[in-house]
């Protein structure tokens, strides 16, 4: 699956996206796998309360299943006006 990173998440990981082969059943398990990839990944996912996630461009929760997902995106909460 493709994993996309936005804003400061991208800056900490050091890339806007990466292709990931995973056996993770849900977003939380994927995050655990990603954190082990590098110090940048660890920093990006250190505080999941400061993150939002979308699966195939639909907002999701961290316990959402990944079965059949093609894309997972991580980004900080958005503010608007």
mmJSON file of the N, C-alpha and C atoms, coordinates in Angstrom:
{"data_MODEL":{"atom_site":{
"group_PDB":["ATOM","ATOM","ATOM","ATOM","ATOM","ATOM","ATOM","ATOM","ATOM","ATOM","ATOM","ATOM","ATOM","ATOM","ATOM","ATOM","ATOM","ATOM","ATOM","ATOM","ATOM","ATOM","ATOM","ATOM","ATOM","ATOM","ATOM","ATOM","ATOM","ATOM","ATOM","ATOM","ATOM","ATOM","ATOM","ATOM","ATOM","ATOM","ATOM","ATOM","ATOM","ATOM","ATOM","ATOM","ATOM","ATOM","ATOM","ATOM","ATOM","ATOM","ATOM","ATOM","ATOM","ATOM","ATOM","ATOM","ATOM","ATOM","ATOM","ATOM","ATOM","ATOM","ATOM","ATOM","ATOM","ATOM","ATOM","ATOM","ATOM","ATOM","ATOM","ATOM","ATOM","ATOM","ATOM","ATOM","ATOM","ATOM","ATOM","ATOM","ATOM","ATOM","ATOM","ATOM","ATOM","ATOM","ATOM","ATOM","ATOM","ATOM","ATOM","ATOM","ATOM","ATOM","ATOM","ATOM","ATOM","ATOM","ATOM","ATOM","ATOM","ATOM","ATOM","ATOM","ATOM","ATOM","ATOM","ATOM","ATOM","ATOM","ATOM","ATOM","ATOM","ATOM","ATOM","ATOM","ATOM","ATOM","ATOM","ATOM","ATOM","ATOM","ATOM","ATOM","ATOM","ATOM","ATOM","ATOM","ATOM","ATOM","ATOM","ATOM","ATOM","ATOM","ATOM","ATOM","ATOM","ATOM","ATOM","ATOM","ATOM","ATOM","ATOM","ATOM","ATOM","ATOM","ATOM","ATOM","ATOM","ATOM","ATOM","ATOM","ATOM","ATOM","ATOM","ATOM","ATOM","ATOM","ATOM","ATOM","ATOM","ATOM","ATOM","ATOM","ATOM","ATOM","ATOM","ATOM","ATOM","ATOM","ATOM","ATOM","ATOM","ATOM","ATOM","ATOM","ATOM","ATOM","ATOM","ATOM","ATOM","ATOM","ATOM","ATOM","ATOM","ATOM","ATOM","ATOM","ATOM","ATOM","ATOM","ATOM","ATOM","ATOM","ATOM","ATOM","ATOM","ATOM","ATOM","ATOM","ATOM","ATOM","ATOM","ATOM","ATOM","ATOM","ATOM","ATOM","ATOM","ATOM","ATOM","ATOM","ATOM","ATOM","ATOM","ATOM","ATOM","ATOM","ATOM","ATOM","ATOM","ATOM","ATOM","ATOM","ATOM","ATOM","ATOM","ATOM","ATOM","ATOM","ATOM","ATOM","ATOM","ATOM","ATOM","ATOM","ATOM","ATOM","ATOM","ATOM","ATOM","ATOM","ATOM"],
"id":[1,2,3,4,5,6,7,8,9,10,11,12,13,14,15,16,17,18,19,20,21,22,23,24,25,26,27,28,29,30,31,32,33,34,35,36,37,38,39,40,41,42,43,44,45,46,47,48,49,50,51,52,53,54,55,56,57,58,59,60,61,62,63,64,65,66,67,68,69,70,71,72,73,74,75,76,77,78,79,80,81,82,83,84,85,86,87,88,89,90,91,92,93,94,95,96,97,98,99,100,101,102,103,104,105,106,107,108,109,110,111,112,113,114,115,116,117,118,119,120,121,122,123,124,125,126,127,128,129,130,131,132,133,134,135,136,137,138,139,140,141,142,143,144,145,146,147,148,149,150,151,152,153,154,155,156,157,158,159,160,161,162,163,164,165,166,167,168,169,170,171,172,173,174,175,176,177,178,179,180,181,182,183,184,185,186,187,188,189,190,191,192,193,194,195,196,197,198,199,200,201,202,203,204,205,206,207,208,209,210,211,212,213,214,215,216,217,218,219,220,221,222,223,224,225,226,227,228,229,230,231,232,233,234,235,236,237,238,239,240,241,242,243],
"type_symbol":["N","C","C","N","C","C","N","C","C","N","C","C","N","C","C","N","C","C","N","C","C","N","C","C","N","C","C","N","C","C","N","C","C","N","C","C","N","C","C","N","C","C","N","C","C","N","C","C","N","C","C","N","C","C","N","C","C","N","C","C","N","C","C","N","C","C","N","C","C","N","C","C","N","C","C","N","C","C","N","C","C","N","C","C","N","C","C","N","C","C","N","C","C","N","C","C","N","C","C","N","C","C","N","C","C","N","C","C","N","C","C","N","C","C","N","C","C","N","C","C","N","C","C","N","C","C","N","C","C","N","C","C","N","C","C","N","C","C","N","C","C","N","C","C","N","C","C","N","C","C","N","C","C","N","C","C","N","C","C","N","C","C","N","C","C","N","C","C","N","C","C","N","C","C","N","C","C","N","C","C","N","C","C","N","C","C","N","C","C","N","C","C","N","C","C","N","C","C","N","C","C","N","C","C","N","C","C","N","C","C","N","C","C","N","C","C","N","C","C","N","C","C","N","C","C","N","C","C","N","C","C","N","C","C","N","C","C","N","C","C","N","C","C"],
"label_atom_id":["N","CA","C","N","CA","C","N","CA","C","N","CA","C","N","CA","C","N","CA","C","N","CA","C","N","CA","C","N","CA","C","N","CA","C","N","CA","C","N","CA","C","N","CA","C","N","CA","C","N","CA","C","N","CA","C","N","CA","C","N","CA","C","N","CA","C","N","CA","C","N","CA","C","N","CA","C","N","CA","C","N","CA","C","N","CA","C","N","CA","C","N","CA","C","N","CA","C","N","CA","C","N","CA","C","N","CA","C","N","CA","C","N","CA","C","N","CA","C","N","CA","C","N","CA","C","N","CA","C","N","CA","C","N","CA","C","N","CA","C","N","CA","C","N","CA","C","N","CA","C","N","CA","C","N","CA","C","N","CA","C","N","CA","C","N","CA","C","N","CA","C","N","CA","C","N","CA","C","N","CA","C","N","CA","C","N","CA","C","N","CA","C","N","CA","C","N","CA","C","N","CA","C","N","CA","C","N","CA","C","N","CA","C","N","CA","C","N","CA","C","N","CA","C","N","CA","C","N","CA","C","N","CA","C","N","CA","C","N","CA","C","N","CA","C","N","CA","C","N","CA","C","N","CA","C","N","CA","C","N","CA","C","N","CA","C","N","CA","C","N","CA","C","N","CA","C","N","CA","C","N","CA","C"],
"label_alt_id":[null,null,null,null,null,null,null,null,null,null,null,null,null,null,null,null,null,null,null,null,null,null,null,null,null,null,null,null,null,null,null,null,null,null,null,null,null,null,null,null,null,null,null,null,null,null,null,null,null,null,null,null,null,null,null,null,null,null,null,null,null,null,null,null,null,null,null,null,null,null,null,null,null,null,null,null,null,null,null,null,null,null,null,null,null,null,null,null,null,null,null,null,null,null,null,null,null,null,null,null,null,null,null,null,null,null,null,null,null,null,null,null,null,null,null,null,null,null,null,null,null,null,null,null,null,null,null,null,null,null,null,null,null,null,null,null,null,null,null,null,null,null,null,null,null,null,null,null,null,null,null,null,null,null,null,null,null,null,null,null,null,null,null,null,null,null,null,null,null,null,null,null,null,null,null,null,null,null,null,null,null,null,null,null,null,null,null,null,null,null,null,null,null,null,null,null,null,null,null,null,null,null,null,null,null,null,null,null,null,null,null,null,null,null,null,null,null,null,null,null,null,null,null,null,null,null,null,null,null,null,null,null,null,null,null,null,null,null,null,null,null,null,null],
"label_comp_id":["UNK","UNK","UNK","UNK","UNK","UNK","UNK","UNK","UNK","UNK","UNK","UNK","UNK","UNK","UNK","UNK","UNK","UNK","UNK","UNK","UNK","UNK","UNK","UNK","UNK","UNK","UNK","UNK","UNK","UNK","UNK","UNK","UNK","UNK","UNK","UNK","UNK","UNK","UNK","UNK","UNK","UNK","UNK","UNK","UNK","UNK","UNK","UNK","UNK","UNK","UNK","UNK","UNK","UNK","UNK","UNK","UNK","UNK","UNK","UNK","UNK","UNK","UNK","UNK","UNK","UNK","UNK","UNK","UNK","UNK","UNK","UNK","UNK","UNK","UNK","UNK","UNK","UNK","UNK","UNK","UNK","UNK","UNK","UNK","UNK","UNK","UNK","UNK","UNK","UNK","UNK","UNK","UNK","UNK","UNK","UNK","UNK","UNK","UNK","UNK","UNK","UNK","UNK","UNK","UNK","UNK","UNK","UNK","UNK","UNK","UNK","UNK","UNK","UNK","UNK","UNK","UNK","UNK","UNK","UNK","UNK","UNK","UNK","UNK","UNK","UNK","UNK","UNK","UNK","UNK","UNK","UNK","UNK","UNK","UNK","UNK","UNK","UNK","UNK","UNK","UNK","UNK","UNK","UNK","UNK","UNK","UNK","UNK","UNK","UNK","UNK","UNK","UNK","UNK","UNK","UNK","UNK","UNK","UNK","UNK","UNK","UNK","UNK","UNK","UNK","UNK","UNK","UNK","UNK","UNK","UNK","UNK","UNK","UNK","UNK","UNK","UNK","UNK","UNK","UNK","UNK","UNK","UNK","UNK","UNK","UNK","UNK","UNK","UNK","UNK","UNK","UNK","UNK","UNK","UNK","UNK","UNK","UNK","UNK","UNK","UNK","UNK","UNK","UNK","UNK","UNK","UNK","UNK","UNK","UNK","UNK","UNK","UNK","UNK","UNK","UNK","UNK","UNK","UNK","UNK","UNK","UNK","UNK","UNK","UNK","UNK","UNK","UNK","UNK","UNK","UNK","UNK","UNK","UNK","UNK","UNK","UNK","UNK","UNK","UNK","UNK","UNK","UNK"],
"label_asym_id":["A","A","A","A","A","A","A","A","A","A","A","A","A","A","A","A","A","A","A","A","A","A","A","A","A","A","A","A","A","A","A","A","A","A","A","A","A","A","A","A","A","A","A","A","A","A","A","A","A","A","A","A","A","A","A","A","A","A","A","A","A","A","A","A","A","A","A","A","A","A","A","A","A","A","A","A","A","A","A","A","A","A","A","A","A","A","A","A","A","A","A","A","A","A","A","A","A","A","A","A","A","A","A","A","A","A","A","A","A","A","A","A","A","A","A","A","A","A","A","A","A","A","A","A","A","A","A","A","A","A","A","A","A","A","A","A","A","A","A","A","A","A","A","A","A","A","A","A","A","A","A","A","A","A","A","A","A","A","A","A","A","A","A","A","A","A","A","A","A","A","A","A","A","A","A","A","A","A","A","A","A","A","A","A","A","A","A","A","A","A","A","A","A","A","A","A","A","A","A","A","A","A","A","A","A","A","A","A","A","A","A","A","A","A","A","A","A","A","A","A","A","A","A","A","A","A","A","A","A","A","A","A","A","A","A","A","A","A","A","A","A","A","A"],
"label_entity_id":["1","1","1","1","1","1","1","1","1","1","1","1","1","1","1","1","1","1","1","1","1","1","1","1","1","1","1","1","1","1","1","1","1","1","1","1","1","1","1","1","1","1","1","1","1","1","1","1","1","1","1","1","1","1","1","1","1","1","1","1","1","1","1","1","1","1","1","1","1","1","1","1","1","1","1","1","1","1","1","1","1","1","1","1","1","1","1","1","1","1","1","1","1","1","1","1","1","1","1","1","1","1","1","1","1","1","1","1","1","1","1","1","1","1","1","1","1","1","1","1","1","1","1","1","1","1","1","1","1","1","1","1","1","1","1","1","1","1","1","1","1","1","1","1","1","1","1","1","1","1","1","1","1","1","1","1","1","1","1","1","1","1","1","1","1","1","1","1","1","1","1","1","1","1","1","1","1","1","1","1","1","1","1","1","1","1","1","1","1","1","1","1","1","1","1","1","1","1","1","1","1","1","1","1","1","1","1","1","1","1","1","1","1","1","1","1","1","1","1","1","1","1","1","1","1","1","1","1","1","1","1","1","1","1","1","1","1","1","1","1","1","1","1"],
"label_seq_id":[1,1,1,2,2,2,3,3,3,4,4,4,5,5,5,6,6,6,7,7,7,8,8,8,9,9,9,10,10,10,11,11,11,12,12,12,13,13,13,14,14,14,15,15,15,16,16,16,17,17,17,18,18,18,19,19,19,20,20,20,21,21,21,22,22,22,23,23,23,24,24,24,25,25,25,26,26,26,27,27,27,28,28,28,29,29,29,30,30,30,31,31,31,32,32,32,33,33,33,34,34,34,35,35,35,36,36,36,37,37,37,38,38,38,39,39,39,40,40,40,41,41,41,42,42,42,43,43,43,44,44,44,45,45,45,46,46,46,47,47,47,48,48,48,49,49,49,50,50,50,51,51,51,52,52,52,53,53,53,54,54,54,55,55,55,56,56,56,57,57,57,58,58,58,59,59,59,60,60,60,61,61,61,62,62,62,63,63,63,64,64,64,65,65,65,66,66,66,67,67,67,68,68,68,69,69,69,70,70,70,71,71,71,72,72,72,73,73,73,74,74,74,75,75,75,76,76,76,77,77,77,78,78,78,79,79,79,80,80,80,81,81,81],
"pdbx_PDB_ins_code":[null,null,null,null,null,null,null,null,null,null,null,null,null,null,null,null,null,null,null,null,null,null,null,null,null,null,null,null,null,null,null,null,null,null,null,null,null,null,null,null,null,null,null,null,null,null,null,null,null,null,null,null,null,null,null,null,null,null,null,null,null,null,null,null,null,null,null,null,null,null,null,null,null,null,null,null,null,null,null,null,null,null,null,null,null,null,null,null,null,null,null,null,null,null,null,null,null,null,null,null,null,null,null,null,null,null,null,null,null,null,null,null,null,null,null,null,null,null,null,null,null,null,null,null,null,null,null,null,null,null,null,null,null,null,null,null,null,null,null,null,null,null,null,null,null,null,null,null,null,null,null,null,null,null,null,null,null,null,null,null,null,null,null,null,null,null,null,null,null,null,null,null,null,null,null,null,null,null,null,null,null,null,null,null,null,null,null,null,null,null,null,null,null,null,null,null,null,null,null,null,null,null,null,null,null,null,null,null,null,null,null,null,null,null,null,null,null,null,null,null,null,null,null,null,null,null,null,null,null,null,null,null,null,null,null,null,null,null,null,null,null,null,null],
"Cartn_x":[0.842,0.0,0.882,0.327,1.025,0.715,1.749,1.585,2.037,1.148,1.41,1.567,2.486,2.759,2.599,1.974,1.735,2.251,2.62,3.039,4.239,4.218,5.37,5.606,4.61,4.823,5.805,5.57,6.468,7.879,7.974,9.294,10.058,9.392,10.077,10.444,9.547,9.838,10.907,10.88,11.861,11.434,10.146,9.623,8.123,7.572,6.137,5.301,5.949,5.214,6.202,5.699,6.488,5.562,6.077,5.337,5.67,4.645,4.843,4.165,4.911,4.334,4.105,2.882,2.569,1.585,1.688,0.72,-0.176,-0.048,-0.82,-2.313,-3.048,-4.501,-5.253,-4.641,-5.304,-4.266,-4.737,-3.851,-2.852,-3.287,-2.386,-1.22,-1.48,-0.412,0.517,-0.031,0.795,1.716,1.184,2.003,3.15,2.882,3.941,5.04,4.666,5.652,6.43,5.735,6.392,7.367,7.005,7.877,9.234,9.273,10.517,11.42,10.936,11.702,12.893,12.75,13.85,13.568,14.576,14.388,13.361,13.357,12.384,10.965,10.77,9.445,9.027,9.974,9.681,9.229,9.92,9.555,8.188,7.915,6.642,5.449,5.637,4.523,4.609,5.444,5.611,4.336,3.57,2.352,1.182,0.53,-0.564,-1.776,-1.854,-2.959,-2.855,-1.656,-1.445,-1.567,-2.097,-2.216,-3.649,-3.914,-5.165,-4.761,-5.688,-5.402,-6.582,-6.267,-7.291,-6.907,-7.911,-7.72,-8.477,-7.753,-8.341,-9.166,-8.578,-9.109,-10.386,-10.609,-11.723,-11.145,-11.525,-11.044,-11.361,-10.418,-10.575,-10.002,-10.241,-9.698,-8.502,-7.733,-6.546,-6.859,-8.082,-8.454,-9.135,-9.136,-9.778,-8.99,-9.695,-9.013,-8.396,-7.312,-6.613,-6.897,-7.709,-7.993,-8.491,-7.798,-8.199,-7.778,-7.146,-6.744,-5.623,-5.721,-4.673,-3.784,-4.337,-3.603,-3.958,-2.935,-3.125,-2.349,-3.006,-2.361,-2.371,-1.252,-1.117,-0.862,-1.533,-1.416,-1.832,-1.39,-1.825,-3.274,-3.917,-5.295,-5.337,-6.413,-6.548,-7.372,-6.991,-7.795,-8.259,-9.355,-9.875,-10.453,-10.874,-11.45,-12.461],
"Cartn_y":[-1.173,0.0,1.228,2.338,3.61,4.297,4.804,5.583,6.996,7.957,9.364,10.144,11.117,11.954,13.413,14.199,15.609,16.48,17.717,18.759,18.285,18.493,18.136,16.639,15.831,14.374,14.062,14.658,14.479,14.957,16.094,16.635,15.686,15.102,14.201,12.873,12.341,11.08,11.299,12.46,12.775,12.403,12.109,11.754,12.019,12.349,12.586,11.312,10.205,8.939,7.79,6.606,5.4,4.221,3.234,1.998,1.048,0.485,-0.356,-1.701,-2.752,-4.097,-4.368,-4.655,-4.808,-5.94,-6.527,-7.517,-6.914,-5.594,-4.914,-5.054,-5.353,-5.524,-4.203,-3.234,-1.939,-0.821,0.4,1.565,1.567,1.239,1.246,0.28,-0.884,-1.852,-1.341,-0.661,-0.063,0.991,1.817,2.839,2.191,1.09,0.392,-0.073,-0.581,-0.999,0.206,1.286,2.466,3.083,3.103,3.695,3.003,1.73,0.961,1.204,1.925,2.119,3.059,4.112,5.085,6.013,6.781,7.784,8.823,9.182,10.14,9.631,8.356,7.747,7.737,7.382,7.363,8.749,9.782,11.146,11.528,11.137,11.493,10.854,9.653,8.922,8.842,9.672,9.646,10.036,10.96,11.436,11.286,10.144,9.902,10.789,11.38,12.307,13.551,13.805,14.967,14.603,13.42,12.94,12.614,12.711,12.215,11.237,10.379,9.368,9.261,8.983,8.707,7.415,6.59,5.361,5.531,5.416,5.627,6.916,7.98,9.341,9.536,8.642,8.777,8.837,9.858,9.939,8.659,8.242,6.983,7.134,6.139,6.068,5.118,5.134,4.297,2.807,2.472,1.053,0.564,1.398,1.026,-0.089,-1.077,-2.175,-1.707,-2.37,-2.028,-2.985,-3.992,-4.98,-4.282,-4.508,-3.944,-2.511,-1.873,-0.472,-0.35,0.672,0.962,2.108,2.996,4.188,4.571,4.93,5.445,6.761,7.81,9.124,9.58,10.16,10.707,12.203,12.962,14.421,14.993,16.224,16.866,17.322,17.572,18.109,19.389,19.564,20.754,21.803,23.033,24.134,24.907,25.541,26.27,27.586,28.272,29.564,29.926],
"Cartn_z":[0.0,0.0,0.0,-0.454,-0.41,0.915,1.56,2.786,2.473,2.695,2.393,3.686,3.642,4.797,4.406,5.282,5.007,6.139,5.792,6.739,7.56,8.875,9.696,9.758,9.484,9.44,8.304,7.134,5.985,6.323,7.0,7.349,8.265,9.226,10.163,9.503,8.674,7.982,6.914,6.271,5.248,3.841,3.668,2.344,2.32,1.153,1.068,1.006,0.595,0.487,0.432,0.737,0.557,0.335,-0.353,-0.608,0.528,1.173,2.348,2.135,2.372,2.432,3.918,4.289,5.704,5.943,7.114,7.564,8.644,8.871,9.914,9.644,10.686,10.565,10.676,11.387,11.559,11.544,11.606,11.528,12.677,13.878,15.035,14.829,14.278,14.006,12.909,11.918,10.867,11.465,12.345,13.002,13.767,14.465,15.202,14.253,13.096,12.093,11.561,11.275,10.719,11.714,12.975,14.005,14.056,13.718,13.773,12.559,11.554,10.313,10.468,11.248,11.389,12.561,12.925,13.978,13.546,12.257,11.742,11.851,11.528,11.67,13.149,14.013,15.451,15.915,15.477,15.859,15.293,14.073,13.433,14.132,14.657,15.261,16.779,17.391,18.843,19.582,19.023,19.68,18.711,18.741,17.787,18.066,19.243,19.522,18.634,18.103,17.239,15.762,15.475,14.094,13.721,12.449,11.857,10.77,10.408,9.395,8.436,7.189,6.182,5.469,5.24,4.476,3.173,2.071,0.745,0.7,1.262,1.25,2.077,3.029,3.978,5.386,6.155,7.534,8.282,9.124,9.853,11.255,12.062,13.417,13.413,14.481,14.545,14.703,15.065,15.145,13.861,12.823,11.559,10.871,10.329,9.632,8.318,7.93,6.702,5.549,5.779,4.726,3.465,2.375,1.096,0.861,1.83,1.677,0.647,-0.174,-1.164,-0.714,0.14,0.533,1.964,2.737,4.085,4.161,4.638,4.744,6.191,6.603,7.944,7.848,8.707,8.665,10.01,10.313,11.554,11.432,12.56,12.492,11.684,10.97,10.125,10.842,10.63,11.12,9.904,10.04,8.883,9.291,8.283,8.578,7.527],
"occupancy":[1.0,1.0,1.0,1.0,1.0,1.0,1.0,1.0,1.0,1.0,1.0,1.0,1.0,1.0,1.0,1.0,1.0,1.0,1.0,1.0,1.0,1.0,1.0,1.0,1.0,1.0,1.0,1.0,1.0,1.0,1.0,1.0,1.0,1.0,1.0,1.0,1.0,1.0,1.0,1.0,1.0,1.0,1.0,1.0,1.0,1.0,1.0,1.0,1.0,1.0,1.0,1.0,1.0,1.0,1.0,1.0,1.0,1.0,1.0,1.0,1.0,1.0,1.0,1.0,1.0,1.0,1.0,1.0,1.0,1.0,1.0,1.0,1.0,1.0,1.0,1.0,1.0,1.0,1.0,1.0,1.0,1.0,1.0,1.0,1.0,1.0,1.0,1.0,1.0,1.0,1.0,1.0,1.0,1.0,1.0,1.0,1.0,1.0,1.0,1.0,1.0,1.0,1.0,1.0,1.0,1.0,1.0,1.0,1.0,1.0,1.0,1.0,1.0,1.0,1.0,1.0,1.0,1.0,1.0,1.0,1.0,1.0,1.0,1.0,1.0,1.0,1.0,1.0,1.0,1.0,1.0,1.0,1.0,1.0,1.0,1.0,1.0,1.0,1.0,1.0,1.0,1.0,1.0,1.0,1.0,1.0,1.0,1.0,1.0,1.0,1.0,1.0,1.0,1.0,1.0,1.0,1.0,1.0,1.0,1.0,1.0,1.0,1.0,1.0,1.0,1.0,1.0,1.0,1.0,1.0,1.0,1.0,1.0,1.0,1.0,1.0,1.0,1.0,1.0,1.0,1.0,1.0,1.0,1.0,1.0,1.0,1.0,1.0,1.0,1.0,1.0,1.0,1.0,1.0,1.0,1.0,1.0,1.0,1.0,1.0,1.0,1.0,1.0,1.0,1.0,1.0,1.0,1.0,1.0,1.0,1.0,1.0,1.0,1.0,1.0,1.0,1.0,1.0,1.0,1.0,1.0,1.0,1.0,1.0,1.0,1.0,1.0,1.0,1.0,1.0,1.0,1.0,1.0,1.0,1.0,1.0,1.0,1.0,1.0,1.0,1.0,1.0,1.0],
"B_iso_or_equiv":[0.0,0.0,0.0,0.0,0.0,0.0,0.0,0.0,0.0,0.0,0.0,0.0,0.0,0.0,0.0,0.0,0.0,0.0,0.0,0.0,0.0,0.0,0.0,0.0,0.0,0.0,0.0,0.0,0.0,0.0,0.0,0.0,0.0,0.0,0.0,0.0,0.0,0.0,0.0,0.0,0.0,0.0,0.0,0.0,0.0,0.0,0.0,0.0,0.0,0.0,0.0,0.0,0.0,0.0,0.0,0.0,0.0,0.0,0.0,0.0,0.0,0.0,0.0,0.0,0.0,0.0,0.0,0.0,0.0,0.0,0.0,0.0,0.0,0.0,0.0,0.0,0.0,0.0,0.0,0.0,0.0,0.0,0.0,0.0,0.0,0.0,0.0,0.0,0.0,0.0,0.0,0.0,0.0,0.0,0.0,0.0,0.0,0.0,0.0,0.0,0.0,0.0,0.0,0.0,0.0,0.0,0.0,0.0,0.0,0.0,0.0,0.0,0.0,0.0,0.0,0.0,0.0,0.0,0.0,0.0,0.0,0.0,0.0,0.0,0.0,0.0,0.0,0.0,0.0,0.0,0.0,0.0,0.0,0.0,0.0,0.0,0.0,0.0,0.0,0.0,0.0,0.0,0.0,0.0,0.0,0.0,0.0,0.0,0.0,0.0,0.0,0.0,0.0,0.0,0.0,0.0,0.0,0.0,0.0,0.0,0.0,0.0,0.0,0.0,0.0,0.0,0.0,0.0,0.0,0.0,0.0,0.0,0.0,0.0,0.0,0.0,0.0,0.0,0.0,0.0,0.0,0.0,0.0,0.0,0.0,0.0,0.0,0.0,0.0,0.0,0.0,0.0,0.0,0.0,0.0,0.0,0.0,0.0,0.0,0.0,0.0,0.0,0.0,0.0,0.0,0.0,0.0,0.0,0.0,0.0,0.0,0.0,0.0,0.0,0.0,0.0,0.0,0.0,0.0,0.0,0.0,0.0,0.0,0.0,0.0,0.0,0.0,0.0,0.0,0.0,0.0,0.0,0.0,0.0,0.0,0.0,0.0,0.0,0.0,0.0,0.0,0.0,0.0],
"pdbx_formal_charge":[null,null,null,null,null,null,null,null,null,null,null,null,null,null,null,null,null,null,null,null,null,null,null,null,null,null,null,null,null,null,null,null,null,null,null,null,null,null,null,null,null,null,null,null,null,null,null,null,null,null,null,null,null,null,null,null,null,null,null,null,null,null,null,null,null,null,null,null,null,null,null,null,null,null,null,null,null,null,null,null,null,null,null,null,null,null,null,null,null,null,null,null,null,null,null,null,null,null,null,null,null,null,null,null,null,null,null,null,null,null,null,null,null,null,null,null,null,null,null,null,null,null,null,null,null,null,null,null,null,null,null,null,null,null,null,null,null,null,null,null,null,null,null,null,null,null,null,null,null,null,null,null,null,null,null,null,null,null,null,null,null,null,null,null,null,null,null,null,null,null,null,null,null,null,null,null,null,null,null,null,null,null,null,null,null,null,null,null,null,null,null,null,null,null,null,null,null,null,null,null,null,null,null,null,null,null,null,null,null,null,null,null,null,null,null,null,null,null,null,null,null,null,null,null,null,null,null,null,null,null,null,null,null,null,null,null,null,null,null,null,null,null,null],
"auth_seq_id":[1,1,1,2,2,2,3,3,3,4,4,4,5,5,5,6,6,6,7,7,7,8,8,8,9,9,9,10,10,10,11,11,11,12,12,12,13,13,13,14,14,14,15,15,15,16,16,16,17,17,17,18,18,18,19,19,19,20,20,20,21,21,21,22,22,22,23,23,23,24,24,24,25,25,25,26,26,26,27,27,27,28,28,28,29,29,29,30,30,30,31,31,31,32,32,32,33,33,33,34,34,34,35,35,35,36,36,36,37,37,37,38,38,38,39,39,39,40,40,40,41,41,41,42,42,42,43,43,43,44,44,44,45,45,45,46,46,46,47,47,47,48,48,48,49,49,49,50,50,50,51,51,51,52,52,52,53,53,53,54,54,54,55,55,55,56,56,56,57,57,57,58,58,58,59,59,59,60,60,60,61,61,61,62,62,62,63,63,63,64,64,64,65,65,65,66,66,66,67,67,67,68,68,68,69,69,69,70,70,70,71,71,71,72,72,72,73,73,73,74,74,74,75,75,75,76,76,76,77,77,77,78,78,78,79,79,79,80,80,80,81,81,81],
"auth_comp_id":["UNK","UNK","UNK","UNK","UNK","UNK","UNK","UNK","UNK","UNK","UNK","UNK","UNK","UNK","UNK","UNK","UNK","UNK","UNK","UNK","UNK","UNK","UNK","UNK","UNK","UNK","UNK","UNK","UNK","UNK","UNK","UNK","UNK","UNK","UNK","UNK","UNK","UNK","UNK","UNK","UNK","UNK","UNK","UNK","UNK","UNK","UNK","UNK","UNK","UNK","UNK","UNK","UNK","UNK","UNK","UNK","UNK","UNK","UNK","UNK","UNK","UNK","UNK","UNK","UNK","UNK","UNK","UNK","UNK","UNK","UNK","UNK","UNK","UNK","UNK","UNK","UNK","UNK","UNK","UNK","UNK","UNK","UNK","UNK","UNK","UNK","UNK","UNK","UNK","UNK","UNK","UNK","UNK","UNK","UNK","UNK","UNK","UNK","UNK","UNK","UNK","UNK","UNK","UNK","UNK","UNK","UNK","UNK","UNK","UNK","UNK","UNK","UNK","UNK","UNK","UNK","UNK","UNK","UNK","UNK","UNK","UNK","UNK","UNK","UNK","UNK","UNK","UNK","UNK","UNK","UNK","UNK","UNK","UNK","UNK","UNK","UNK","UNK","UNK","UNK","UNK","UNK","UNK","UNK","UNK","UNK","UNK","UNK","UNK","UNK","UNK","UNK","UNK","UNK","UNK","UNK","UNK","UNK","UNK","UNK","UNK","UNK","UNK","UNK","UNK","UNK","UNK","UNK","UNK","UNK","UNK","UNK","UNK","UNK","UNK","UNK","UNK","UNK","UNK","UNK","UNK","UNK","UNK","UNK","UNK","UNK","UNK","UNK","UNK","UNK","UNK","UNK","UNK","UNK","UNK","UNK","UNK","UNK","UNK","UNK","UNK","UNK","UNK","UNK","UNK","UNK","UNK","UNK","UNK","UNK","UNK","UNK","UNK","UNK","UNK","UNK","UNK","UNK","UNK","UNK","UNK","UNK","UNK","UNK","UNK","UNK","UNK","UNK","UNK","UNK","UNK","UNK","UNK","UNK","UNK","UNK","UNK","UNK","UNK","UNK","UNK","UNK","UNK"],
"auth_asym_id":["A","A","A","A","A","A","A","A","A","A","A","A","A","A","A","A","A","A","A","A","A","A","A","A","A","A","A","A","A","A","A","A","A","A","A","A","A","A","A","A","A","A","A","A","A","A","A","A","A","A","A","A","A","A","A","A","A","A","A","A","A","A","A","A","A","A","A","A","A","A","A","A","A","A","A","A","A","A","A","A","A","A","A","A","A","A","A","A","A","A","A","A","A","A","A","A","A","A","A","A","A","A","A","A","A","A","A","A","A","A","A","A","A","A","A","A","A","A","A","A","A","A","A","A","A","A","A","A","A","A","A","A","A","A","A","A","A","A","A","A","A","A","A","A","A","A","A","A","A","A","A","A","A","A","A","A","A","A","A","A","A","A","A","A","A","A","A","A","A","A","A","A","A","A","A","A","A","A","A","A","A","A","A","A","A","A","A","A","A","A","A","A","A","A","A","A","A","A","A","A","A","A","A","A","A","A","A","A","A","A","A","A","A","A","A","A","A","A","A","A","A","A","A","A","A","A","A","A","A","A","A","A","A","A","A","A","A","A","A","A","A","A","A"],
"auth_atom_id":["N","CA","C","N","CA","C","N","CA","C","N","CA","C","N","CA","C","N","CA","C","N","CA","C","N","CA","C","N","CA","C","N","CA","C","N","CA","C","N","CA","C","N","CA","C","N","CA","C","N","CA","C","N","CA","C","N","CA","C","N","CA","C","N","CA","C","N","CA","C","N","CA","C","N","CA","C","N","CA","C","N","CA","C","N","CA","C","N","CA","C","N","CA","C","N","CA","C","N","CA","C","N","CA","C","N","CA","C","N","CA","C","N","CA","C","N","CA","C","N","CA","C","N","CA","C","N","CA","C","N","CA","C","N","CA","C","N","CA","C","N","CA","C","N","CA","C","N","CA","C","N","CA","C","N","CA","C","N","CA","C","N","CA","C","N","CA","C","N","CA","C","N","CA","C","N","CA","C","N","CA","C","N","CA","C","N","CA","C","N","CA","C","N","CA","C","N","CA","C","N","CA","C","N","CA","C","N","CA","C","N","CA","C","N","CA","C","N","CA","C","N","CA","C","N","CA","C","N","CA","C","N","CA","C","N","CA","C","N","CA","C","N","CA","C","N","CA","C","N","CA","C","N","CA","C","N","CA","C","N","CA","C","N","CA","C","N","CA","C","N","CA","C","N","CA","C","N","CA","C","N","CA","C"],
"pdbx_PDB_model_num":[1,1,1,1,1,1,1,1,1,1,1,1,1,1,1,1,1,1,1,1,1,1,1,1,1,1,1,1,1,1,1,1,1,1,1,1,1,1,1,1,1,1,1,1,1,1,1,1,1,1,1,1,1,1,1,1,1,1,1,1,1,1,1,1,1,1,1,1,1,1,1,1,1,1,1,1,1,1,1,1,1,1,1,1,1,1,1,1,1,1,1,1,1,1,1,1,1,1,1,1,1,1,1,1,1,1,1,1,1,1,1,1,1,1,1,1,1,1,1,1,1,1,1,1,1,1,1,1,1,1,1,1,1,1,1,1,1,1,1,1,1,1,1,1,1,1,1,1,1,1,1,1,1,1,1,1,1,1,1,1,1,1,1,1,1,1,1,1,1,1,1,1,1,1,1,1,1,1,1,1,1,1,1,1,1,1,1,1,1,1,1,1,1,1,1,1,1,1,1,1,1,1,1,1,1,1,1,1,1,1,1,1,1,1,1,1,1,1,1,1,1,1,1,1,1,1,1,1,1,1,1,1,1,1,1,1,1,1,1,1,1,1,1]
}}}
